Amino acid sequence: MIGKEIRLERIIDRNTGKTVIVPMDHGVSTGPILGITNMKDAMSQVADGGANAVVVHKGVVARGHRKSGPDMGLIVHLSGSTSLSPEPNAKTLVCTVEEAIKIGADGVSVHVNIGDGHEKEMLTDLGNVAHTASDWGMPLLAMVYPRGEKIKDEYDVGAVKHAARLGAELGADVVKVSYTGSPESFREVVEGSHIPVVIAGGPKMGSDRAILEMVKGAMEAGAAGVSIGRNVFQHPNPTKIVTALCMVVHKNATVERALNFLNSNEGGARETSR
């Protein structure tokens, strides 16, 4: 499994064992929203800030390839749905592991919404992708959320614990879940999963402090990092917010230190090395 180990080091920092991932796969679900209209620029800004990896769909890999500047890992997202669908929570596979390998992926990702009426199909897809990814030595990020008719609160710690454990049980190497609101509750999520857990950024938040406090709480609970999209690429300065996140995730910086950096005249700079 040396191939998987090598690829994992391109999406998880080999020195800290932590990661800052920026998902930019939103074009399929919501269209060319603010921040990801020009993918090359968007990817350059987060790379300059020190992001460990981005998540994108297969069709924008070539458009986002920068040919210069800092390196970062590439995770190709294999599933999708649109906000225009009558069933937007029902994800379907739109790419294969083999396609992702051909375009240079360091990892692949699959989205599953447990509790949805189409859960059975999504679990089948996750299981099949996990099998193929294992054969190829390709790291798999499972994005698992409690969303659907039976879910009353998608941030409920019991539901999120279930989501994280499901990803681990079905063969993912990293699982992405929602933050449950406190270090104490999220620690239960981390302890229930035997693979690295990263938190989602969720909807656009109202302040930098709120973002950084959420990340700090997750890290205190034992999270392996973050996978934050809109709160990064729609930030007034995506490069600096990524650097601030790297300070918290990789350097154990306080929220105040990261905020001071954001409010300073310092430019974004890479906080990690591979």
ABEGO torsion letter per residue (X at the ends): XAAAAAAAAAABBAAAGBBBBBBAAAAAAAEBBBGAABAAAAAAAAAAAGBABBBBBAAAAAAABAGBEBBBBBBBBABBBBAABABAABBBBABBAAAAAAAGBABBBBBBBBGBAAAAAAAAAAAAAAAAAAAAGBBBBBBBBBBEAABABAABAAAAAAAAAAAAAAGBABBBBBBAGBAAAAAAAAAABABBBBBBAEBBBABAAAAAAAAAAAAAAGBAEBBBBAAAAABABAAAAAAAAAAAAAAGBBAAAAAAAAABABBBBBABBX
